[in-house]
């Protein structure tokens, strides 16, 4: 196996016998356009250390003043672009055939360009006059040239999704191999740019890109595009599953079979669904654990593992899918030799219904097979001043880094993501991958305004501000406040490392504030590969609170209100689960006392609940006086029809709490005027039906406000009445 002897000089060495064995393979099977495209959609290949070992490098427009962390002014300099002759964040300027060209990428030796990213020059127009030229193997004529966006926005030479237009950027994953070297130039000042490439050992046999080979590879190009756009696997092996209610603090595990059909095994697909849970924090408080061959290699909150972040944010990618109904699926191949166990842990305060399915099939273990790892780090608060580098992960040993999901909480509207990624491989003194901005790392640009949802097989923005796949942006406002979720998985741009890897992301916001950061990182490693990511249950529960994002969402306080919570529910049907909810955090609009309600989950027709409402403190216990009770509740798409009584006295007609629109507060309901019994009102709630359009018979109650008697005691003369649209406030 190849091993790096000196990273700085890129000197490659290996055992003579191994090198002789590999050289025959390399000579017979050169790295080519077609071999690379086949590798791109071969999920098994990423679970084995590369046969043709390489190191991933990147040439970008990072600010050349960034030289050492000790010089903080230069290290965090944010000017990562070139707009005129004063700027020199590129390699050099040269003349070719009488024309001026800006050299933006250059590499000697065999390699492959695996990813290209460049933003629009204007945030409103996908236009450029810049010509890109790719000179291979020292040739004075480019092997490929054309308008930068015509080549790499997915509607020109390179088809979608191998190239595509993301949010205000052109991104390409089409491989451009070269045998002896590569130089890329632009015809004008290069704005921002990133060229990511593989640096192979000198003896790797690479067939350089030609336009003839490109056209001959059309069938492979078409099949690769089709596979990337239809990532869901056919059924492989029998699913092993459980369907459990996880109590607070509970853990449930399933053991997976080993030695299938005389060989080792691998997880091919892992799917998880939480039953109709509308609390966004549950994707943080439920943690996935996986143990392979006696070693725990996965410990990660499910939202960060599947790419959804905090809350249900659907996406479709090559390795992961989160559907609208909450089913979360990953297709990372996870091999093991003898045993494996998959566990779910509920670190939250409420029960969680979970259905887990794991598909396992055969795997031939060899000396390149690696274990899958997923680790998590969270921190709140994270100060944006002074500027700092925030570590995603640091590893020791040998392995391959394959992706990450970042969830941030931004308390202000201004853009938070100017920070560059910095990736050190195998102990190098300066990061061989130095980026130009957090949004650039995740494949888009103009972060302050690019807050819409987007997805691609290898990267996505599942959520930003209030937008996701279910709530698309239709305006041009600039507001990055709230949660943002950014995710990237790697294919031909995986990062092998022989001894270590360190990935940091700058914390660089335009505001001096306290942010929340959480990242799930994914990599493969051998049995002795370690990292600095350890289980951190305390930080999992330290969910960054959302800021007040809507003036209409200011906290309401109703006069003389008794908040309905689990403590005052004195009886209920066994199937009902009581779940407190913060409706502001759910981004709902309406008026609720303290922005909370108690959800009566799993309620069915015929269920009965009784709630103890203490009489007003101004009423003497020995001389009770009648009071008027007003109920505050919620209407939603899956709520039922309820009937009420107080102290055994029927209130009146039934109330239908269904709405076809987004959940909101119901009009205040005047239950009537009643005399307390032993200074208490017992509110009885019965589920008597549901609207034909409703998805269920649940209900949510906020509070009961108590006021002076307004009418005869013990009920309403004319039945149930609706109160004013706006409840009284203190």
MIKOLMI-626706 format. One record per residue (C-alpha): x, y, z; residue in three letters. Coordinates in steps of 0.2 Angstrom, whole numbers. Example, Ala and Ser with C-alpha at 12.3 -4.5 7.8 and 13.67 -1.06 7.14 Angstrom:
<atoms>
(atom (62,-22,39),"ALA")
(atom (68,-5,36),"SER")
</atoms>
This chain:
<atoms>
(atom (0,0,0),"UNK")
(atom (6,17,-4),"UNK")
(atom (12,28,10),"UNK")
(atom (17,46,10),"UNK")
(atom (35,49,16),"UNK")
(atom (36,67,15),"UNK")
(atom (20,78,12),"UNK")
(atom (29,94,8),"UNK")
(atom (39,86,-7),"UNK")
(atom (25,74,-11),"UNK")
(atom (37,60,-11),"UNK")
(atom (29,43,-12),"UNK")
(atom (36,27,-6),"UNK")
(atom (30,9,-3),"UNK")
(atom (36,-8,-1),"UNK")
(atom (44,-15,-17),"UNK")
(atom (34,-31,-18),"UNK")
(atom (18,-21,-16),"UNK")
(atom (23,-8,-28),"UNK")
(atom (27,-21,-41),"UNK")
(atom (10,-29,-39),"UNK")
(atom (1,-13,-40),"UNK")
(atom (11,-7,-55),"UNK")
(atom (4,-21,-66),"UNK")
(atom (-13,-17,-61),"UNK")
(atom (-11,2,-65),"UNK")
(atom (-3,-2,-82),"UNK")
(atom (-18,-13,-86),"UNK")
(atom (-31,-2,-80),"UNK")
(atom (-27,17,-82),"UNK")
(atom (-37,30,-73),"UNK")
(atom (-48,38,-86),"UNK")
(atom (-64,47,-89),"UNK")
(atom (-75,31,-89),"UNK")
(atom (-66,23,-74),"UNK")
(atom (-69,39,-64),"UNK")
(atom (-87,40,-68),"UNK")
(atom (-89,22,-64),"UNK")
(atom (-81,26,-47),"UNK")
(atom (-92,41,-44),"UNK")
(atom (-107,30,-43),"UNK")
(atom (-99,15,-35),"UNK")
(atom (-103,16,-16),"UNK")
(atom (-93,1,-12),"UNK")
(atom (-77,10,-18),"UNK")
(atom (-77,23,-5),"UNK")
(atom (-77,10,9),"UNK")
(atom (-60,4,3),"UNK")
(atom (-44,14,4),"UNK")
(atom (-40,20,-13),"UNK")
(atom (-30,7,-23),"UNK")
(atom (-22,21,-33),"UNK")
(atom (-18,32,-17),"UNK")
(atom (-19,51,-19),"UNK")
(atom (-20,67,-9),"UNK")
(atom (-33,79,-12),"UNK")
(atom (-27,97,-16),"UNK")
(atom (-36,114,-20),"UNK")
(atom (-31,129,-29),"UNK")
(atom (-42,144,-24),"UNK")
(atom (-43,163,-23),"UNK")
(atom (-40,163,-4),"UNK")
(atom (-32,178,2),"UNK")
(atom (-13,177,0),"UNK")
(atom (-10,187,16),"UNK")
(atom (-16,171,26),"UNK")
(atom (1,163,30),"UNK")
(atom (0,158,49),"UNK")
(atom (-13,158,63),"UNK")
(atom (-1,168,73),"UNK")
(atom (-4,183,62),"UNK")
(atom (-22,184,65),"UNK")
(atom (-25,199,54),"UNK")
(atom (-18,190,39),"UNK")
(atom (-25,173,44),"UNK")
(atom (-43,179,44),"UNK")
(atom (-42,192,30),"UNK")
(atom (-59,190,21),"UNK")
(atom (-54,197,4),"UNK")
(atom (-53,181,-6),"UNK")
(atom (-56,187,-23),"UNK")
(atom (-49,197,-38),"UNK")
(atom (-58,212,-46),"UNK")
(atom (-44,222,-53),"UNK")
(atom (-25,223,-55),"UNK")
(atom (-22,227,-37),"UNK")
(atom (-27,210,-32),"UNK")
(atom (-16,194,-33),"UNK")
(atom (-26,180,-26),"UNK")
(atom (-21,168,-40),"UNK")
(atom (-5,160,-46),"UNK")
(atom (2,172,-60),"UNK")
(atom (-2,181,-76),"UNK")
(atom (6,175,-92),"UNK")
(atom (4,177,-111),"UNK")
(atom (-2,163,-122),"UNK")
(atom (-3,166,-141),"UNK")
(atom (-3,185,-138),"UNK")
(atom (-17,185,-126),"UNK")
(atom (-16,188,-107),"UNK")
(atom (-21,174,-96),"UNK")
(atom (-23,172,-77),"UNK")
(atom (-16,155,-70),"UNK")
(atom (-28,149,-57),"UNK")
(atom (-23,131,-55),"UNK")
(atom (-7,122,-58),"UNK")
(atom (-1,105,-54),"UNK")
(atom (14,94,-60),"UNK")
(atom (12,75,-61),"UNK")
(atom (-3,64,-63),"UNK")
(atom (-20,69,-56),"UNK")
(atom (-38,72,-59),"UNK")
(atom (-48,88,-57),"UNK")
(atom (-63,83,-47),"UNK")
(atom (-73,98,-43),"UNK")
(atom (-74,116,-49),"UNK")
(atom (-84,130,-41),"UNK")
(atom (-86,149,-46),"UNK")
(atom (-99,161,-41),"UNK")
(atom (-109,173,-52),"UNK")
(atom (-100,190,-53),"UNK")
(atom (-117,198,-51),"UNK")
(atom (-130,191,-38),"UNK")
(atom (-144,194,-51),"UNK")
(atom (-137,187,-67),"UNK")
(atom (-129,171,-72),"UNK")
(atom (-118,178,-85),"UNK")
(atom (-99,179,-88),"UNK")
(atom (-87,183,-102),"UNK")
(atom (-73,173,-95),"UNK")
(atom (-65,159,-105),"UNK")
(atom (-58,144,-95),"UNK")
(atom (-44,135,-103),"UNK")
(atom (-37,118,-97),"UNK")
(atom (-19,114,-103),"UNK")
(atom (-14,96,-100),"UNK")
(atom (3,88,-100),"UNK")
(atom (13,103,-105),"UNK")
(atom (3,106,-121),"UNK")
(atom (3,123,-128),"UNK")
(atom (-15,121,-134),"UNK")
(atom (-29,118,-122),"UNK")
(atom (-38,101,-121),"UNK")
(atom (-54,110,-116),"UNK")
(atom (-59,128,-117),"UNK")
(atom (-75,138,-117),"UNK")
(atom (-86,151,-108),"UNK")
(atom (-85,146,-89),"UNK")
(atom (-103,146,-86),"UNK")
(atom (-108,137,-103),"UNK")
(atom (-96,123,-98),"UNK")
(atom (-101,121,-80),"UNK")
(atom (-119,126,-76),"UNK")
(atom (-126,110,-82),"UNK")
(atom (-134,116,-98),"UNK")
(atom (-119,116,-110),"UNK")
(atom (-105,103,-113),"UNK")
(atom (-105,95,-96),"UNK")
(atom (-123,89,-92),"UNK")
(atom (-133,90,-76),"UNK")
(atom (-130,85,-63),"UNK")
(atom (-111,82,-66),"UNK")
(atom (-112,101,-68),"UNK")
(atom (-125,112,-62),"UNK")
(atom (-131,130,-57),"UNK")
(atom (-133,130,-38),"UNK")
(atom (-138,146,-29),"UNK")
(atom (-129,159,-39),"UNK")
(atom (-114,148,-43),"UNK")
(atom (-108,136,-56),"UNK")
(atom (-102,119,-49),"UNK")
(atom (-94,104,-58),"UNK")
(atom (-90,87,-53),"UNK")
(atom (-85,81,-70),"UNK")
(atom (-68,72,-69),"UNK")
(atom (-54,79,-80),"UNK")
(atom (-39,67,-79),"UNK")
(atom (-21,71,-84),"UNK")
(atom (-5,60,-85),"UNK")
(atom (9,73,-82),"UNK")
(atom (1,90,-77),"UNK")
(atom (-13,102,-78),"UNK")
(atom (-14,121,-79),"UNK")
(atom (-30,131,-79),"UNK")
(atom (-32,149,-85),"UNK")
(atom (-45,162,-85),"UNK")
(atom (-46,176,-98),"UNK")
(atom (-49,190,-86),"UNK")
(atom (-47,194,-67),"UNK")
(atom (-53,178,-58),"UNK")
(atom (-67,183,-46),"UNK")
(atom (-68,169,-33),"UNK")
(atom (-64,151,-38),"UNK")
(atom (-60,134,-32),"UNK")
(atom (-51,120,-41),"UNK")
(atom (-50,103,-32),"UNK")
(atom (-39,89,-38),"UNK")
(atom (-31,73,-35),"UNK")
(atom (-13,72,-33),"UNK")
(atom (-7,54,-38),"UNK")
(atom (9,46,-35),"UNK")
(atom (21,47,-50),"UNK")
(atom (18,29,-55),"UNK")
(atom (-1,29,-57),"UNK")
(atom (-6,27,-75),"UNK")
(atom (-18,41,-80),"UNK")
(atom (-26,43,-97),"UNK")
(atom (-27,62,-100),"UNK")
(atom (-44,70,-105),"UNK")
(atom (-47,72,-124),"UNK")
(atom (-63,78,-132),"UNK")
(atom (-63,62,-142),"UNK")
(atom (-63,52,-126),"UNK")
(atom (-77,63,-119),"UNK")
(atom (-88,59,-134),"UNK")
(atom (-84,41,-133),"UNK")
(atom (-89,41,-115),"UNK")
(atom (-106,47,-119),"UNK")
(atom (-115,31,-114),"UNK")
(atom (-106,31,-97),"UNK")
(atom (-109,49,-94),"UNK")
(atom (-128,47,-97),"UNK")
(atom (-129,32,-86),"UNK")
(atom (-119,41,-72),"UNK")
(atom (-131,56,-73),"UNK")
(atom (-146,44,-72),"UNK")
(atom (-139,35,-57),"UNK")
(atom (-136,51,-48),"UNK")
(atom (-153,57,-51),"UNK")
(atom (-161,41,-45),"UNK")
(atom (-150,37,-30),"UNK")
(atom (-162,25,-21),"UNK")
(atom (-156,7,-20),"UNK")
(atom (-165,-9,-25),"UNK")
(atom (-168,-20,-11),"UNK")
(atom (-152,-28,-5),"UNK")
(atom (-154,-42,9),"UNK")
(atom (-168,-44,21),"UNK")
(atom (-172,-29,32),"UNK")
(atom (-169,-30,51),"UNK")
(atom (-180,-19,60),"UNK")
(atom (-188,-13,77),"UNK")
(atom (-203,-2,80),"UNK")
(atom (-202,5,98),"UNK")
(atom (-207,19,109),"UNK")
(atom (-191,26,117),"UNK")
(atom (-194,33,134),"UNK")
(atom (-184,48,140),"UNK")
(atom (-166,42,143),"UNK")
(atom (-170,25,135),"UNK")
(atom (-159,16,122),"UNK")
(atom (-164,2,111),"UNK")
(atom (-153,-9,100),"UNK")
(atom (-153,-22,87),"UNK")
(atom (-139,-34,83),"UNK")
(atom (-134,-37,65),"UNK")
(atom (-129,-54,58),"UNK")
(atom (-111,-57,53),"UNK")
(atom (-103,-69,41),"UNK")
(atom (-117,-70,28),"UNK")
(atom (-115,-84,16),"UNK")
(atom (-98,-88,21),"UNK")
(atom (-92,-70,20),"UNK")
(atom (-91,-54,30),"UNK")
(atom (-106,-42,29),"UNK")
(atom (-110,-23,26),"UNK")
(atom (-125,-12,30),"UNK")
(atom (-131,-6,13),"UNK")
(atom (-146,5,19),"UNK")
(atom (-152,12,35),"UNK")
(atom (-169,20,37),"UNK")
(atom (-177,29,52),"UNK")
(atom (-194,36,54),"UNK")
(atom (-200,45,70),"UNK")
(atom (-219,44,71),"UNK")
(atom (-228,61,67),"UNK")
(atom (-216,71,78),"UNK")
(atom (-217,90,76),"UNK")
(atom (-204,95,89),"UNK")
(atom (-189,101,79),"UNK")
(atom (-177,97,93),"UNK")
(atom (-181,78,92),"UNK")
(atom (-169,77,77),"UNK")
(atom (-155,83,89),"UNK")
(atom (-160,74,105),"UNK")
(atom (-162,56,97),"UNK")
(atom (-144,49,94),"UNK")
(atom (-139,35,82),"UNK")
(atom (-125,24,88),"UNK")
(atom (-117,10,78),"UNK")
(atom (-104,-3,85),"UNK")
(atom (-94,-13,72),"UNK")
(atom (-83,-28,78),"UNK")
(atom (-84,-22,96),"UNK")
(atom (-79,-3,93),"UNK")
(atom (-92,11,93),"UNK")
(atom (-88,21,77),"UNK")
(atom (-105,31,75),"UNK")
(atom (-112,43,88),"UNK")
(atom (-122,57,80),"UNK")
(atom (-139,65,82),"UNK")
(atom (-150,59,69),"UNK")
(atom (-153,76,61),"UNK")
(atom (-134,79,58),"UNK")
(atom (-132,61,52),"UNK")
(atom (-145,61,39),"UNK")
(atom (-142,79,34),"UNK")
(atom (-158,87,40),"UNK")
(atom (-151,97,54),"UNK")
(atom (-163,103,68),"UNK")
(atom (-180,99,62),"UNK")
(atom (-187,90,47),"UNK")
(atom (-179,97,32),"UNK")
(atom (-182,86,17),"UNK")
(atom (-168,83,4),"UNK")
(atom (-163,70,-9),"UNK")
(atom (-144,66,-11),"UNK")
(atom (-133,52,-17),"UNK")
(atom (-130,45,0),"UNK")
(atom (-145,52,10),"UNK")
(atom (-164,55,8),"UNK")
(atom (-176,64,20),"UNK")
(atom (-193,63,13),"UNK")
(atom (-208,74,17),"UNK")
(atom (-216,61,29),"UNK")
(atom (-200,61,40),"UNK")
(atom (-192,45,33),"UNK")
(atom (-173,47,34),"UNK")
(atom (-162,35,24),"UNK")
(atom (-143,34,22),"UNK")
(atom (-134,23,9),"UNK")
(atom (-117,24,15),"UNK")
(atom (-109,6,14),"UNK")
(atom (-103,1,31),"UNK")
(atom (-93,-16,31),"UNK")
(atom (-89,-26,46),"UNK")
(atom (-81,-43,49),"UNK")
(atom (-90,-52,63),"UNK")
(atom (-103,-42,72),"UNK")
(atom (-112,-25,72),"UNK")
(atom (-126,-17,83),"UNK")
(atom (-137,-2,79),"UNK")
(atom (-144,8,93),"UNK")
(atom (-156,23,96),"UNK")
(atom (-154,34,112),"UNK")
(atom (-168,46,117),"UNK")
(atom (-159,60,126),"UNK")
(atom (-175,71,126),"UNK")
(atom (-188,73,140),"UNK")
(atom (-203,66,130),"UNK")
(atom (-206,48,123),"UNK")
(atom (-202,46,105),"UNK")
(atom (-209,33,93),"UNK")
(atom (-196,26,81),"UNK")
(atom (-196,14,67),"UNK")
(atom (-178,8,62),"UNK")
(atom (-174,-3,47),"UNK")
(atom (-157,-9,42),"UNK")
(atom (-152,-19,26),"UNK")
(atom (-137,-30,27),"UNK")
(atom (-129,-40,13),"UNK")
(atom (-112,-49,9),"UNK")
(atom (-95,-40,9),"UNK")
(atom (-78,-47,5),"UNK")
(atom (-66,-40,18),"UNK")
(atom (-49,-36,12),"UNK")
(atom (-34,-26,18),"UNK")
(atom (-42,-10,10),"UNK")
(atom (-59,-12,19),"UNK")
(atom (-63,2,32),"UNK")
(atom (-75,5,45),"UNK")
(atom (-88,19,43),"UNK")
(atom (-87,33,56),"UNK")
(atom (-99,47,61),"UNK")
(atom (-95,59,75),"UNK")
(atom (-103,75,81),"UNK")
(atom (-98,92,89),"UNK")
(atom (-109,105,95),"UNK")
(atom (-106,122,104),"UNK")
(atom (-117,136,110),"UNK")
(atom (-113,150,112),"UNK")
(atom (-99,153,99),"UNK")
(atom (-93,171,100),"UNK")
(atom (-90,178,83),"UNK")
(atom (-77,190,90),"UNK")
(atom (-62,188,90),"UNK")
(atom (-62,178,73),"UNK")
(atom (-58,160,76),"UNK")
(atom (-56,143,68),"UNK")
(atom (-69,130,74),"UNK")
(atom (-64,112,73),"UNK")
(atom (-75,100,64),"UNK")
(atom (-64,85,67),"UNK")
(atom (-46,80,70),"UNK")
(atom (-41,62,66),"UNK")
(atom (-26,51,69),"UNK")
(atom (-22,35,59),"UNK")
(atom (-27,31,41),"UNK")
(atom (-43,34,32),"UNK")
(atom (-54,44,20),"UNK")
(atom (-65,59,25),"UNK")
(atom (-81,59,15),"UNK")
(atom (-93,73,21),"UNK")
(atom (-101,83,34),"UNK")
(atom (-117,92,39),"UNK")
(atom (-117,109,47),"UNK")
(atom (-131,117,57),"UNK")
(atom (-129,134,64),"UNK")
(atom (-140,146,73),"UNK")
(atom (-138,164,68),"UNK")
(atom (-146,177,80),"UNK")
(atom (-146,191,68),"UNK")
(atom (-151,195,50),"UNK")
(atom (-133,199,43),"UNK")
(atom (-124,185,34),"UNK")
(atom (-114,173,46),"UNK")
(atom (-104,162,34),"UNK")
(atom (-89,172,27),"UNK")
(atom (-77,159,36),"UNK")
(atom (-65,148,25),"UNK")
(atom (-62,130,27),"UNK")
(atom (-44,125,31),"UNK")
(atom (-39,106,29),"UNK")
(atom (-22,100,35),"UNK")
(atom (-18,82,29),"UNK")
(atom (-5,71,36),"UNK")
(atom (3,85,48),"UNK")
(atom (7,97,34),"UNK")
(atom (12,115,40),"UNK")
(atom (0,124,29),"UNK")
(atom (-17,118,24),"UNK")
(atom (-17,111,7),"UNK")
(atom (-36,115,6),"UNK")
(atom (-39,133,10),"UNK")
(atom (-56,139,5),"UNK")
(atom (-65,156,1),"UNK")
(atom (-81,155,12),"UNK")
(atom (-92,143,21),"UNK")
(atom (-106,144,7),"UNK")
(atom (-93,141,-6),"UNK")
(atom (-87,125,3),"UNK")
(atom (-106,119,2),"UNK")
(atom (-107,124,-16),"UNK")
(atom (-116,140,-17),"UNK")
(atom (-113,159,-16),"UNK")
(atom (-119,176,-11),"UNK")
(atom (-124,169,6),"UNK")
(atom (-133,184,12),"UNK")
(atom (-147,183,-1),"UNK")
(atom (-146,164,-6),"UNK")
(atom (-157,158,8),"UNK")
(atom (-168,147,-3),"UNK")
(atom (-168,128,-2),"UNK")
(atom (-157,119,-15),"UNK")
(atom (-151,101,-17),"UNK")
(atom (-139,91,-28),"UNK")
(atom (-133,73,-27),"UNK")
(atom (-117,79,-17),"UNK")
(atom (-122,95,-8),"UNK")
(atom (-138,104,-2),"UNK")
(atom (-145,118,9),"UNK")
(atom (-159,109,17),"UNK")
(atom (-164,125,27),"UNK")
(atom (-160,143,29),"UNK")
(atom (-169,156,39),"UNK")
(atom (-187,150,38),"UNK")
(atom (-186,141,21),"UNK")
(atom (-184,123,16),"UNK")
(atom (-191,111,3),"UNK")
(atom (-208,113,10),"UNK")
(atom (-208,131,11),"UNK")
(atom (-198,139,-4),"UNK")
(atom (-192,157,-5),"UNK")
(atom (-202,169,-16),"UNK")
(atom (-194,185,-12),"UNK")
(atom (-176,193,-13),"UNK")
(atom (-175,198,6),"UNK")
(atom (-158,197,14),"UNK")
(atom (-161,188,31),"UNK")
(atom (-150,174,37),"UNK")
(atom (-157,174,55),"UNK")
(atom (-162,157,63),"UNK")
(atom (-156,140,58),"UNK")
(atom (-146,136,43),"UNK")
(atom (-142,118,38),"UNK")
(atom (-128,115,25),"UNK")
(atom (-122,98,20),"UNK")
(atom (-109,90,8),"UNK")
(atom (-105,72,4),"UNK")
(atom (-89,68,-6),"UNK")
(atom (-87,56,-21),"UNK")
(atom (-71,59,-32),"UNK")
(atom (-66,73,-20),"UNK")
(atom (-65,62,-5),"UNK")
(atom (-50,66,6),"UNK")
(atom (-38,51,10),"UNK")
(atom (-26,53,24),"UNK")
(atom (-11,42,29),"UNK")
(atom (-8,49,47),"UNK")
(atom (-20,63,51),"UNK")
(atom (-33,75,45),"UNK")
(atom (-38,92,53),"UNK")
(atom (-53,101,46),"UNK")
(atom (-57,119,53),"UNK")
(atom (-70,131,48),"UNK")
(atom (-68,150,52),"UNK")
(atom (-81,158,62),"UNK")
(atom (-83,174,52),"UNK")
(atom (-99,184,54),"UNK")
(atom (-103,202,49),"UNK")
(atom (-110,204,66),"UNK")
(atom (-103,203,84),"UNK")
(atom (-114,190,92),"UNK")
(atom (-116,173,99),"UNK")
(atom (-120,159,87),"UNK")
(atom (-124,141,89),"UNK")
(atom (-113,128,79),"UNK")
(atom (-116,109,77),"UNK")
(atom (-108,97,64),"UNK")
(atom (-109,79,60),"UNK")
(atom (-93,73,51),"UNK")
(atom (-92,57,41),"UNK")
(atom (-76,47,37),"UNK")
(atom (-69,29,35),"UNK")
(atom (-55,22,45),"UNK")
(atom (-46,7,50),"UNK")
(atom (-47,-2,66),"UNK")
(atom (-34,9,74),"UNK")
(atom (-40,26,67),"UNK")
(atom (-46,38,80),"UNK")
(atom (-53,55,81),"UNK")
(atom (-57,69,94),"UNK")
(atom (-75,67,92),"UNK")
(atom (-83,59,108),"UNK")
(atom (-101,57,114),"UNK")
(atom (-107,73,121),"UNK")
(atom (-125,71,128),"UNK")
(atom (-124,87,138),"UNK")
(atom (-121,98,122),"UNK")
(atom (-134,88,112),"UNK")
(atom (-147,95,124),"UNK")
(atom (-140,112,123),"UNK")
(atom (-150,117,108),"UNK")
(atom (-147,135,103),"UNK")
(atom (-163,145,105),"UNK")
(atom (-170,153,90),"UNK")
(atom (-171,172,90),"UNK")
(atom (-187,182,89),"UNK")
(atom (-189,182,70),"UNK")
(atom (-207,190,69),"UNK")
(atom (-214,204,78),"UNK")
(atom (-231,195,78),"UNK")
(atom (-223,181,88),"UNK")
(atom (-219,191,103),"UNK")
(atom (-224,181,119),"UNK")
(atom (-242,183,124),"UNK")
(atom (-248,183,142),"UNK")
(atom (-267,181,145),"UNK")
(atom (-274,189,160),"UNK")
(atom (-278,177,175),"UNK")
(atom (-273,162,164),"UNK")
(atom (-270,144,170),"UNK")
(atom (-258,136,159),"UNK")
(atom (-263,118,154),"UNK")
(atom (-249,106,157),"UNK")
(atom (-246,88,162),"UNK")
(atom (-246,92,180),"UNK")
(atom (-265,97,180),"UNK")
(atom (-271,83,169),"UNK")
(atom (-279,71,182),"UNK")
(atom (-285,58,170),"UNK")
(atom (-284,53,152),"UNK")
(atom (-286,38,140),"UNK")
(atom (-271,26,141),"UNK")
(atom (-266,29,123),"UNK")
(atom (-264,48,124),"UNK")
(atom (-247,54,126),"UNK")
(atom (-245,72,133),"UNK")
(atom (-232,83,124),"UNK")
(atom (-228,101,129),"UNK")
(atom (-224,111,114),"UNK")
(atom (-217,129,111),"UNK")
(atom (-226,135,97),"UNK")
(atom (-215,150,93),"UNK")
(atom (-201,137,91),"UNK")
(atom (-212,128,78),"UNK")
(atom (-213,145,69),"UNK")
(atom (-232,145,70),"UNK")
(atom (-242,162,70),"UNK")
(atom (-255,165,82),"UNK")
(atom (-258,170,100),"UNK")
(atom (-255,158,115),"UNK")
(atom (-251,161,133),"UNK")
(atom (-232,160,135),"UNK")
(atom (-232,153,117),"UNK")
(atom (-235,136,124),"UNK")
(atom (-248,122,122),"UNK")
(atom (-250,104,128),"UNK")
(atom (-253,92,114),"UNK")
(atom (-263,77,117),"UNK")
(atom (-254,65,105),"UNK")
(atom (-262,49,98),"UNK")
(atom (-280,55,104),"UNK")
(atom (-294,45,96),"UNK")
(atom (-313,46,95),"UNK")
(atom (-320,42,111),"UNK")
(atom (-305,47,122),"UNK")
(atom (-308,57,137),"UNK")
(atom (-297,69,147),"UNK")
(atom (-300,78,164),"UNK")
(atom (-290,94,169),"UNK")
(atom (-290,102,186),"UNK")
(atom (-292,121,185),"UNK")
(atom (-289,130,201),"UNK")
(atom (-301,144,205),"UNK")
(atom (-295,162,205),"UNK")
(atom (-285,165,221),"UNK")
(atom (-296,180,224),"UNK")
(atom (-311,168,228),"UNK")
(atom (-312,163,247),"UNK")
(atom (-312,144,249),"UNK")
(atom (-327,145,261),"UNK")
(atom (-337,157,250),"UNK")
(atom (-335,152,232),"UNK")
(atom (-341,164,219),"UNK")
(atom (-345,160,201),"UNK")
(atom (-332,164,188),"UNK")
(atom (-332,164,169),"UNK")
(atom (-320,152,160),"UNK")
(atom (-312,155,143),"UNK")
(atom (-303,141,134),"UNK")
(atom (-288,145,123),"UNK")
(atom (-283,131,110),"UNK")
(atom (-276,127,93),"UNK")
(atom (-283,122,77),"UNK")
(atom (-273,111,65),"UNK")
(atom (-274,99,50),"UNK")
(atom (-274,83,61),"UNK")
(atom (-285,89,75),"UNK")
(atom (-302,82,80),"UNK")
(atom (-320,88,86),"UNK")
(atom (-321,90,105),"UNK")
(atom (-335,91,118),"UNK")
(atom (-333,100,134),"UNK")
(atom (-341,100,152),"UNK")
(atom (-336,109,168),"UNK")
(atom (-339,101,185),"UNK")
(atom (-351,89,176),"UNK")
(atom (-361,103,168),"UNK")
(atom (-362,101,149),"UNK")
(atom (-355,117,140),"UNK")
(atom (-364,116,124),"UNK")
(atom (-361,112,106),"UNK")
(atom (-346,103,99),"UNK")
(atom (-331,112,92),"UNK")
(atom (-321,107,77),"UNK")
(atom (-303,111,78),"UNK")
(atom (-298,106,60),"UNK")
(atom (-291,119,48),"UNK")
(atom (-284,115,31),"UNK")
(atom (-271,129,33),"UNK")
(atom (-255,129,44),"UNK")
(atom (-259,127,62),"UNK")
(atom (-263,142,72),"UNK")
(atom (-273,148,88),"UNK")
(atom (-292,145,88),"UNK")
(atom (-303,159,93),"UNK")
(atom (-305,161,112),"UNK")
(atom (-320,149,118),"UNK")
(atom (-331,156,132),"UNK")
(atom (-335,140,141),"UNK")
(atom (-347,149,153),"UNK")
(atom (-350,154,171),"UNK")
(atom (-348,141,184),"UNK")
(atom (-346,139,203),"UNK")
(atom (-330,131,209),"UNK")
(atom (-331,115,219),"UNK")
(atom (-318,114,233),"UNK")
(atom (-310,129,224),"UNK")
(atom (-308,119,208),"UNK")
(atom (-315,117,191),"UNK")
(atom (-314,100,182),"UNK")
(atom (-314,103,164),"UNK")
(atom (-319,87,155),"UNK")
(atom (-314,85,136),"UNK")
(atom (-321,71,125),"UNK")
(atom (-315,68,107),"UNK")
(atom (-332,65,99),"UNK")
(atom (-327,65,80),"UNK")
(atom (-316,72,67),"UNK")
(atom (-318,82,51),"UNK")
(atom (-318,71,35),"UNK")
(atom (-303,81,29),"UNK")
(atom (-294,80,46),"UNK")
(atom (-278,68,46),"UNK")
(atom (-282,63,64),"UNK")
(atom (-291,67,80),"UNK")
(atom (-277,75,91),"UNK")
(atom (-280,91,100),"UNK")
(atom (-269,105,108),"UNK")
(atom (-275,115,123),"UNK")
(atom (-266,131,128),"UNK")
(atom (-274,138,144),"UNK")
(atom (-290,143,153),"UNK")
(atom (-292,161,158),"UNK")
(atom (-303,165,173),"UNK")
(atom (-313,181,174),"UNK")
(atom (-328,189,184),"UNK")
(atom (-345,181,182),"UNK")
(atom (-353,186,166),"UNK")
(atom (-370,178,166),"UNK")
(atom (-379,164,176),"UNK")
(atom (-368,151,184),"UNK")
(atom (-366,133,179),"UNK")
(atom (-366,135,160),"UNK")
(atom (-372,146,146),"UNK")
(atom (-390,149,143),"UNK")
(atom (-388,148,124),"UNK")
(atom (-374,135,123),"UNK")
(atom (-355,137,119),"UNK")
(atom (-350,154,113),"UNK")
(atom (-335,161,104),"UNK")
(atom (-326,175,113),"UNK")
(atom (-317,190,105),"UNK")
(atom (-304,187,92),"UNK")
(atom (-290,195,103),"UNK")
(atom (-289,189,121),"UNK")
(atom (-286,201,135),"UNK")
(atom (-267,204,139),"UNK")
(atom (-258,211,154),"UNK")
</atoms>
